[in-house]
Amino acid sequence: MISKEVWARIIRDYLEWDVKLVERNINYSIPKVQRALVIIGPRRAGKTYFMFQIIKELLKQGVRKEETIYINLEDPRIIDTTLDDLLGLLDVYYSQFPENVKGHNYFFLDEIQTVKNWEKFVRFLLDKNQRVIVSGSSSRLLSKEIATELRGRSVPIRVYPFSFREILVSHGIKVDRFYSTYEEAKIKKLLRQYLLWGGYPEVVLDFSLRREILREIIDLMIYKDIVERWGIVNIKALKLLFRMLAFSTHLSISKAYKNLKGIGINVGKTTVANYLEFLEDSLVFYPLRALIKSYKLQELYGFKPYLVDNGLLTSLGVQDEGRLLENLVFTELLKFDLEPNRDVFYYRTRDGKEVDFVILEKGRIKQAIQVTYELNESNYEREISALVGASKELNCRDLLLITWDQEETIKKKGKEIKVMPLWKWLLPK
C-alpha cells in the first residue's frame, strides 16, 4: 500500500518540476466528452515529453497547474501500484486541492499499463467528467488492447521519433520557404545524419552516443519487451527475423520461414507468422501491402517491410543508401498521419513494374511516389516507366520521384514526373 505521504511528495515534485522541451509537430485535441486521450507509439519515441508539451499548452490557456496532475507509474517510489493505490492518490490530490473536487481536472497517467485493472480507474475518472491522458510503452499498452480495455472510450494519438522538421527545430533552424547557402548546407548535413541515424529524440539530442542509445533501444523495445510480453522461447529466431526485415525489400511469411529453415533455424511457419505479428504490434515494424482488390494476389505478392526509424536499420548493419532512403520516406509518410494499407500501398503494374508508394485520399488515388537514391542510366527506364504505367492504370496525374539531391521535370508519353530532392520534399512550402 502506497502511503499518503508518498503520493503527496510525488504531487509536490510534479508541481515544482519544469521540463525543457523540443516542441513536437503533432496534432491533437483533448476530448471534451467522456473519452481518454491515449498516446501510443514505440518505446523511447518521446511520449512522456509530449505529455509535458500538452501540460504547458494547457497552462498557456489559463489552466492552473494545480488542476493538472502527472504520475509516472514506473517511478521507483510507487512500484507495484494497485487500483486501490490509485484511488488513494485521488484522496490525497483532492485533500490538497479541495477546490478541484467539482471541477474539470487533467490526469496524465504515464505507463498506466503497469497497474492491474488500470482501465477501471480511467473509466472511473471519465465518469466523473475528468480529462484523462494516458500513455504506455509499446510492449504492453498497444492500440488493439486500448480499444478493448476502454470499450471505445479512447482517442488514440500516435507519437513517432522526430520528423526531419522537428530535428531542424531542435537545432534552432527555422523552417522557411527560402534558405541561405549556409542554412542549406547545414540542412543537408542534418539530413545525412537523419538518413543514417534516424530521429529518436535521444539520438538527435545526444548524437555522440547514438550507437549506444540505439543498441539499448533495440534491446529494450525489440527483444526484451516482446520476449517478456509474449513468452518467446526461440529468441534466436526472433532476432534473425528482425534482421531479415531490416535487409529485405520484399518478404512473405513463407519466404521468411524458408529463409530461417535454410540457415538451420528450427521454427514453424505459424511461429514465424506470430513473431511478425508481435513485431508489428510493437509499432517497430510495418508490412506494406500491394494495392490490389484480390486478397489472394495480395497475399501472393507478400509485403514490403519497413522499420519505424532508420537508426534501427543502421544499427542492424544496413548500409544500402537506396534502402535507407526508401525507409525514411515511408517513416515520414507515417508522420504525415497516413495509415499503411489504408492510405498508403505499393503498386505493381500489369507488366510487373513496381511503384514504391501510392497515396489514397478518401478512397481515391492521390499520388504515386517512386524513390531512388540517384536517377541514372542504369535505372532511368525502370523508375520512369513504372510511374508512367501506374499513372495510366490508376488514372493518377500527380507523379513524384524522390532522390537524394536531383531536381528536374521529366515528360514522357504525355505524363509529367516531378523529380525532387529529399530535403525539399521533407520541407514543403
TORVEXFI-450829 format. One record per residue (C-alpha): residue in one letter; x, y, z. Coordinates in steps of 0.02 Angstrom, whole numbers, plus 50000, padded with zeros to 5 digits. Example, Ala and Ser with C-alpha at 12.3 -4.5 7.8 and 13.67 -1.06 7.14 Angstrom:
<pts>
+---------+-------+-------+-------+
: residuo :    xx :    yy :    zz :
+---------+-------+-------+-------+
:       A : 50615 : 49775 : 50390 :
:       S : 50684 : 49947 : 50357 :
+---------+-------+-------+-------+
</pts>
This chain:
<pts>
+---------+-------+-------+-------+
: residuo :    xx :    yy :    zz :
+---------+-------+-------+-------+
:       M : 50000 : 50000 : 50000 :
:       I : 50071 : 50168 : 49948 :
:       S : 50064 : 50293 : 50089 :
:       K : 49980 : 50462 : 50079 :
:       E : 50148 : 50543 : 50115 :
:       V : 50225 : 50465 : 49959 :
:       W : 50081 : 50521 : 49849 :
:       A : 50089 : 50696 : 49923 :
:       R : 50276 : 50707 : 49887 :
:       I : 50251 : 50647 : 49707 :
:       I : 50116 : 50778 : 49678 :
:       R : 50225 : 50916 : 49751 :
:       D : 50376 : 50858 : 49648 :
:       Y : 50273 : 50872 : 49491 :
:       L : 50210 : 51047 : 49534 :
:       E : 50391 : 51106 : 49556 :
:       W : 50457 : 51016 : 49401 :
:       D : 50496 : 51117 : 49246 :
:       V : 50544 : 51023 : 49088 :
:       K : 50635 : 51090 : 48935 :
:       L : 50552 : 51026 : 48777 :
:       V : 50576 : 51013 : 48590 :
:       E : 50401 : 51052 : 48531 :
:       R : 50326 : 50910 : 48432 :
:       N : 50229 : 50944 : 48273 :
:       I : 50084 : 50829 : 48321 :
:       N : 49901 : 50874 : 48302 :
:       Y : 49791 : 50829 : 48449 :
:       S : 49636 : 50883 : 48542 :
:       I : 49590 : 50834 : 48720 :
:       P : 49414 : 50760 : 48709 :
:       K : 49281 : 50862 : 48799 :
:       V : 49168 : 50710 : 48803 :
:       Q : 49198 : 50556 : 48910 :
:       R : 49345 : 50489 : 48812 :
:       A : 49528 : 50469 : 48860 :
:       L : 49668 : 50534 : 48751 :
:       V : 49785 : 50387 : 48728 :
:       I : 49964 : 50419 : 48673 :
:       I : 50038 : 50266 : 48589 :
:       G : 50198 : 50234 : 48497 :
:       P : 50361 : 50138 : 48501 :
:       R : 50468 : 50143 : 48656 :
:       R : 50580 : 50297 : 48676 :
:       A : 50489 : 50396 : 48542 :
:       G : 50450 : 50539 : 48661 :
:       K : 50277 : 50501 : 48729 :
:       T : 50317 : 50566 : 48905 :
:       Y : 50386 : 50731 : 48843 :
:       F : 50236 : 50751 : 48730 :
:       M : 50128 : 50739 : 48886 :
:       F : 50226 : 50885 : 48960 :
:       Q : 50203 : 50982 : 48799 :
:       I : 50014 : 50961 : 48819 :
:       I : 50026 : 51019 : 49000 :
:       K : 50124 : 51175 : 48951 :
:       E : 49996 : 51217 : 48818 :
:       L : 49855 : 51197 : 48945 :
:       L : 49943 : 51317 : 49063 :
:       K : 49957 : 51445 : 48922 :
:       Q : 49768 : 51430 : 48900 :
:       G : 49740 : 51480 : 49081 :
:       V : 49726 : 51310 : 49165 :
:       R : 49808 : 51315 : 49337 :
:       K : 49948 : 51190 : 49361 :
:       E : 49857 : 51127 : 49517 :
:       E : 49716 : 51074 : 49401 :
:       T : 49836 : 50955 : 49315 :
:       I : 49924 : 50805 : 49388 :
:       Y : 50060 : 50697 : 49311 :
:       I : 50103 : 50525 : 49378 :
:       N : 50240 : 50413 : 49308 :
:       L : 50188 : 50240 : 49359 :
:       E : 50365 : 50174 : 49332 :
:       D : 50427 : 50291 : 49470 :
:       P : 50525 : 50176 : 49588 :
:       R : 50432 : 50251 : 49736 :
:       I : 50268 : 50178 : 49676 :
:       I : 50317 : 50013 : 49600 :
:       D : 50176 : 49883 : 49607 :
:       T : 50040 : 50015 : 49615 :
:       T : 49867 : 49940 : 49632 :
:       L : 49693 : 50002 : 49588 :
:       D : 49665 : 50042 : 49772 :
:       D : 49826 : 50144 : 49773 :
:       L : 49763 : 50249 : 49627 :
:       L : 49601 : 50283 : 49721 :
:       G : 49710 : 50334 : 49868 :
:       L : 49801 : 50455 : 49753 :
:       L : 49635 : 50539 : 49717 :
:       D : 49601 : 50562 : 49903 :
:       V : 49772 : 50644 : 49928 :
:       Y : 49753 : 50755 : 49774 :
:       Y : 49582 : 50819 : 49824 :
:       S : 49635 : 50843 : 50005 :
:       Q : 49774 : 50958 : 49944 :
:       F : 49662 : 51049 : 49820 :
:       P : 49482 : 51035 : 49883 :
:       E : 49428 : 51173 : 49762 :
:       N : 49461 : 51050 : 49620 :
:       V : 49335 : 50919 : 49677 :
:       K : 49193 : 50989 : 49573 :
:       G : 49297 : 51050 : 49426 :
:       H : 49374 : 50976 : 49269 :
:       N : 49549 : 50918 : 49308 :
:       Y : 49679 : 50843 : 49191 :
:       F : 49752 : 50675 : 49242 :
:       F : 49912 : 50625 : 49149 :
:       L : 49950 : 50442 : 49185 :
:       D : 50114 : 50382 : 49110 :
:       E : 50148 : 50195 : 49089 :
:       I : 49974 : 50157 : 49153 :
:       Q : 49984 : 49977 : 49093 :
:       T : 50094 : 49935 : 49244 :
:       V : 49937 : 49941 : 49353 :
:       K : 49821 : 49791 : 49351 :
:       N : 49642 : 49843 : 49310 :
:       W : 49702 : 50016 : 49259 :
:       E : 49556 : 50033 : 49139 :
:       K : 49433 : 50033 : 49285 :
:       F : 49520 : 50185 : 49360 :
:       V : 49519 : 50276 : 49192 :
:       R : 49334 : 50239 : 49167 :
:       F : 49300 : 50299 : 49345 :
:       L : 49384 : 50466 : 49308 :
:       L : 49292 : 50484 : 49143 :
:       D : 49126 : 50451 : 49229 :
:       K : 49169 : 50595 : 49347 :
:       N : 49192 : 50709 : 49195 :
:       Q : 49379 : 50720 : 49218 :
:       R : 49501 : 50739 : 49074 :
:       V : 49616 : 50589 : 49058 :
:       I : 49776 : 50573 : 48956 :
:       V : 49867 : 50406 : 48966 :
:       S : 50020 : 50334 : 48883 :
:       G : 50112 : 50170 : 48887 :
:       S : 50258 : 50077 : 48815 :
:       S : 50232 : 49979 : 48657 :
:       S : 50272 : 49816 : 48746 :
:       R : 50112 : 49812 : 48848 :
:       L : 49994 : 49952 : 48801 :
:       L : 49955 : 49929 : 48617 :
:       S : 49818 : 50006 : 48515 :
:       K : 49718 : 49845 : 48498 :
:       E : 49719 : 49821 : 48687 :
:       I : 49669 : 50001 : 48722 :
:       A : 49514 : 49985 : 48616 :
:       T : 49465 : 49828 : 48711 :
:       E : 49502 : 49891 : 48887 :
:       L : 49416 : 50060 : 48868 :
:       R : 49272 : 49992 : 48763 :
:       G : 49280 : 50126 : 48632 :
:       R : 49307 : 50269 : 48755 :
:       S : 49478 : 50320 : 48691 :
:       V : 49552 : 50433 : 48558 :
:       P : 49725 : 50372 : 48505 :
:       I : 49870 : 50488 : 48462 :
:       R : 50024 : 50410 : 48382 :
:       V : 50195 : 50476 : 48429 :
:       Y : 50343 : 50427 : 48321 :
:       P : 50527 : 50476 : 48330 :
:       F : 50566 : 50654 : 48271 :
:       S : 50520 : 50704 : 48094 :
:       F : 50651 : 50800 : 47996 :
:       R : 50558 : 50962 : 48027 :
:       E : 50567 : 50929 : 48215 :
:       I : 50753 : 50892 : 48201 :
:       L : 50781 : 51061 : 48120 :
:       V : 50683 : 51146 : 48259 :
:       S : 50789 : 51056 : 48389 :
:       H : 50944 : 51131 : 48305 :
:       G : 50872 : 51305 : 48300 :
:       I : 50837 : 51308 : 48113 :
:       K : 50676 : 51394 : 48064 :
:       V : 50577 : 51301 : 47932 :
:       D : 50556 : 51432 : 47796 :
:       R : 50522 : 51449 : 47611 :
:       F : 50697 : 51509 : 47568 :
:       Y : 50867 : 51469 : 47644 :
:       S : 51040 : 51547 : 47637 :
:       T : 51187 : 51449 : 47568 :
:       Y : 51244 : 51414 : 47747 :
:       E : 51071 : 51358 : 47803 :
:       E : 51051 : 51241 : 47654 :
:       A : 51222 : 51163 : 47689 :
:       K : 51176 : 51137 : 47872 :
:       I : 51007 : 51062 : 47824 :
:       K : 51092 : 50938 : 47707 :
:       K : 51216 : 50889 : 47843 :
:       L : 51074 : 50855 : 47965 :
:       L : 50981 : 50762 : 47828 :
:       R : 51130 : 50645 : 47804 :
:       Q : 51129 : 50611 : 47991 :
:       Y : 50941 : 50581 : 47984 :
:       L : 50960 : 50460 : 47839 :
:       L : 51089 : 50357 : 47934 :
:       W : 51038 : 50376 : 48116 :
:       G : 50854 : 50417 : 48116 :
:       G : 50754 : 50529 : 48231 :
:       Y : 50744 : 50452 : 48404 :
:       P : 50746 : 50605 : 48518 :
:       E : 50891 : 50541 : 48624 :
:       V : 50995 : 50509 : 48468 :
:       V : 50959 : 50682 : 48397 :
:       L : 50995 : 50772 : 48561 :
:       D : 51147 : 50669 : 48612 :
:       F : 51219 : 50621 : 48443 :
:       S : 51390 : 50566 : 48508 :
:       L : 51306 : 50420 : 48599 :
:       R : 51197 : 50369 : 48452 :
:       R : 51265 : 50191 : 48436 :
:       E : 51246 : 50151 : 48620 :
:       I : 51071 : 50228 : 48628 :
:       L : 51008 : 50132 : 48477 :
:       R : 51078 : 49967 : 48541 :
:       E : 50988 : 49997 : 48705 :
:       I : 50826 : 50040 : 48615 :
:       I : 50836 : 49880 : 48514 :
:       D : 50870 : 49776 : 48669 :
:       L : 50726 : 49853 : 48766 :
:       M : 50597 : 49877 : 48631 :
:       I : 50625 : 49730 : 48517 :
:       Y : 50697 : 49587 : 48615 :
:       K : 50662 : 49612 : 48799 :
:       D : 50486 : 49683 : 48781 :
:       I : 50424 : 49559 : 48652 :
:       V : 50508 : 49410 : 48732 :
:       E : 50436 : 49451 : 48904 :
:       R : 50264 : 49500 : 48843 :
:       W : 50236 : 49350 : 48731 :
:       G : 50343 : 49221 : 48820 :
:       I : 50450 : 49189 : 48667 :
:       V : 50568 : 49042 : 48683 :
:       N : 50658 : 49043 : 48516 :
:       I : 50745 : 49211 : 48540 :
:       K : 50874 : 49172 : 48405 :
:       A : 50736 : 49153 : 48275 :
:       L : 50658 : 49318 : 48329 :
:       K : 50824 : 49411 : 48315 :
:       L : 50861 : 49337 : 48144 :
:       L : 50685 : 49376 : 48083 :
:       F : 50701 : 49557 : 48138 :
:       R : 50868 : 49571 : 48049 :
:       M : 50787 : 49493 : 47895 :
:       L : 50653 : 49628 : 47897 :
:       A : 50788 : 49762 : 47901 :
:       F : 50878 : 49696 : 47747 :
:       S : 50731 : 49635 : 47641 :
:       T : 50643 : 49736 : 47507 :
:       H : 50504 : 49606 : 47490 :
:       L : 50451 : 49467 : 47607 :
:       S : 50310 : 49346 : 47646 :
:       I : 50278 : 49225 : 47788 :
:       S : 50326 : 49079 : 47676 :
:       K : 50485 : 49163 : 47616 :
:       A : 50537 : 49210 : 47793 :
:       Y : 50503 : 49032 : 47851 :
:       K : 50608 : 48959 : 47708 :
:       N : 50750 : 49082 : 47742 :
:       L : 50758 : 49035 : 47925 :
:       K : 50746 : 48850 : 47885 :
:       G : 50884 : 48871 : 47756 :
:       I : 51007 : 48928 : 47889 :
:       G : 50962 : 48788 : 48008 :
:       I : 50835 : 48878 : 48120 :
:       N : 50703 : 48754 : 48177 :
:       V : 50543 : 48856 : 48180 :
:       G : 50367 : 48826 : 48115 :
:       K : 50276 : 48936 : 47989 :
:       T : 50143 : 48978 : 48118 :
:       T : 50277 : 49035 : 48239 :
:       V : 50353 : 49147 : 48104 :
:       A : 50180 : 49223 : 48073 :
:       N : 50159 : 49253 : 48260 :
:       Y : 50330 : 49335 : 48277 :
:       L : 50290 : 49453 : 48133 :
:       E : 50127 : 49500 : 48217 :
:       F : 50216 : 49533 : 48383 :
:       L : 50342 : 49647 : 48296 :
:       E : 50202 : 49738 : 48207 :
:       D : 50103 : 49760 : 48369 :
:       S : 50257 : 49836 : 48449 :
:       L : 50247 : 49976 : 48319 :
:       V : 50425 : 49946 : 48263 :
:       F : 50387 : 49850 : 48101 :
:       Y : 50261 : 49893 : 47964 :
:       P : 50215 : 49774 : 47822 :
:       L : 50159 : 49873 : 47669 :
:       R : 50046 : 49776 : 47551 :
:       A : 50005 : 49796 : 47367 :
:       L : 49856 : 49898 : 47309 :
:       I : 49753 : 49761 : 47232 :
:       K : 49574 : 49700 : 47250 :
:       S : 49614 : 49515 : 47253 :
:       Y : 49657 : 49456 : 47429 :
:       K : 49741 : 49301 : 47359 :
:       L : 49854 : 49404 : 47245 :
:       Q : 49893 : 49523 : 47388 :
:       E : 49950 : 49376 : 47494 :
:       L : 50047 : 49304 : 47348 :
:       Y : 50140 : 49468 : 47322 :
:       G : 50184 : 49473 : 47507 :
:       F : 50235 : 49638 : 47586 :
:       K : 50372 : 49768 : 47586 :
:       P : 50445 : 49778 : 47763 :
:       Y : 50487 : 49945 : 47842 :
:       L : 50553 : 49989 : 48015 :
:       V : 50495 : 50138 : 48117 :
:       D : 50664 : 50225 : 48116 :
:       N : 50819 : 50224 : 48006 :
:       G : 50932 : 50215 : 48157 :
:       L : 50872 : 50037 : 48185 :
:       L : 50921 : 49991 : 48006 :
:       T : 51096 : 50063 : 48026 :
:       S : 51118 : 49979 : 48195 :
:       L : 51075 : 49813 : 48115 :
:       G : 51206 : 49838 : 47979 :
:       V : 51105 : 49908 : 47832 :
:       Q : 51216 : 50019 : 47725 :
:       D : 51124 : 50024 : 47559 :
:       E : 51077 : 50207 : 47530 :
:       G : 50929 : 50161 : 47422 :
:       R : 50855 : 50053 : 47558 :
:       L : 50885 : 50187 : 47689 :
:       L : 50807 : 50323 : 47581 :
:       E : 50651 : 50221 : 47544 :
:       N : 50628 : 50177 : 47728 :
:       L : 50649 : 50360 : 47776 :
:       V : 50514 : 50413 : 47653 :
:       F : 50398 : 50281 : 47725 :
:       T : 50425 : 50339 : 47904 :
:       E : 50390 : 50519 : 47853 :
:       L : 50227 : 50462 : 47774 :
:       L : 50182 : 50388 : 47944 :
:       K : 50217 : 50557 : 48023 :
:       F : 50101 : 50637 : 47894 :
:       D : 49963 : 50536 : 47982 :
:       L : 49946 : 50413 : 47838 :
:       E : 49895 : 50237 : 47888 :
:       P : 49986 : 50093 : 47799 :
:       N : 49871 : 49979 : 47699 :
:       R : 49731 : 50106 : 47713 :
:       D : 49805 : 50269 : 47648 :
:       V : 49971 : 50202 : 47581 :
:       F : 50009 : 50048 : 47475 :
:       Y : 50138 : 49995 : 47350 :
:       Y : 50083 : 49957 : 47172 :
:       R : 50131 : 49829 : 47042 :
:       T : 50084 : 49868 : 46861 :
:       R : 50011 : 49740 : 46743 :
:       D : 50181 : 49712 : 46663 :
:       G : 50264 : 49684 : 46832 :
:       K : 50344 : 49853 : 46865 :
:       E : 50334 : 49922 : 47040 :
:       V : 50295 : 50092 : 47116 :
:       D : 50354 : 50113 : 47294 :
:       F : 50207 : 50211 : 47365 :
:       V : 50031 : 50251 : 47308 :
:       I : 49937 : 50377 : 47415 :
:       L : 49748 : 50369 : 47434 :
:       E : 49635 : 50509 : 47494 :
:       K : 49453 : 50471 : 47531 :
:       G : 49470 : 50309 : 47434 :
:       R : 49540 : 50391 : 47277 :
:       I : 49716 : 50385 : 47208 :
:       K : 49800 : 50550 : 47250 :
:       Q : 49985 : 50524 : 47211 :
:       A : 50112 : 50395 : 47153 :
:       I : 50287 : 50407 : 47229 :
:       Q : 50445 : 50322 : 47170 :
:       V : 50604 : 50327 : 47275 :
:       T : 50782 : 50305 : 47212 :
:       Y : 50942 : 50373 : 47286 :
:       E : 51006 : 50425 : 47114 :
:       L : 50921 : 50426 : 46945 :
:       N : 51049 : 50368 : 46817 :
:       E : 51067 : 50273 : 46653 :
:       S : 51054 : 50102 : 46735 :
:       N : 50887 : 50134 : 46822 :
:       Y : 50808 : 50277 : 46723 :
:       E : 50695 : 50170 : 46613 :
:       R : 50639 : 50058 : 46757 :
:       E : 50593 : 50200 : 46876 :
:       I : 50510 : 50313 : 46748 :
:       S : 50413 : 50178 : 46654 :
:       A : 50343 : 50112 : 46820 :
:       L : 50271 : 50283 : 46861 :
:       V : 50203 : 50307 : 46685 :
:       G : 50122 : 50135 : 46689 :
:       A : 50044 : 50164 : 46859 :
:       S : 49981 : 50334 : 46802 :
:       K : 49886 : 50254 : 46657 :
:       E : 49816 : 50108 : 46756 :
:       L : 49766 : 50210 : 46909 :
:       N : 49718 : 50371 : 46820 :
:       C : 49841 : 50466 : 46929 :
:       R : 49918 : 50628 : 46868 :
:       D : 50023 : 50675 : 47020 :
:       L : 50186 : 50582 : 46991 :
:       L : 50336 : 50610 : 47104 :
:       L : 50511 : 50536 : 47105 :
:       I : 50611 : 50571 : 47263 :
:       T : 50801 : 50566 : 47251 :
:       W : 50942 : 50621 : 47365 :
:       D : 50983 : 50784 : 47276 :
:       Q : 50920 : 50783 : 47096 :
:       E : 50786 : 50903 : 47036 :
:       E : 50703 : 50915 : 46865 :
:       T : 50540 : 50885 : 46773 :
:       I : 50528 : 50736 : 46656 :
:       K : 50395 : 50721 : 46520 :
:       K : 50362 : 50551 : 46444 :
:       K : 50215 : 50481 : 46347 :
:       G : 50105 : 50629 : 46394 :
:       K : 50146 : 50613 : 46579 :
:       E : 50241 : 50738 : 46686 :
:       I : 50352 : 50674 : 46826 :
:       K : 50423 : 50790 : 46956 :
:       V : 50595 : 50738 : 47017 :
:       M : 50627 : 50814 : 47188 :
:       P : 50772 : 50807 : 47312 :
:       L : 50729 : 50729 : 47479 :
:       W : 50758 : 50885 : 47583 :
:       K : 50636 : 50988 : 47481 :
:       W : 50503 : 50852 : 47494 :
:       L : 50526 : 50847 : 47682 :
:       L : 50507 : 51035 : 47697 :
:       P : 50355 : 51083 : 47591 :
:       K : 50313 : 51265 : 47565 :
+---------+-------+-------+-------+
</pts>
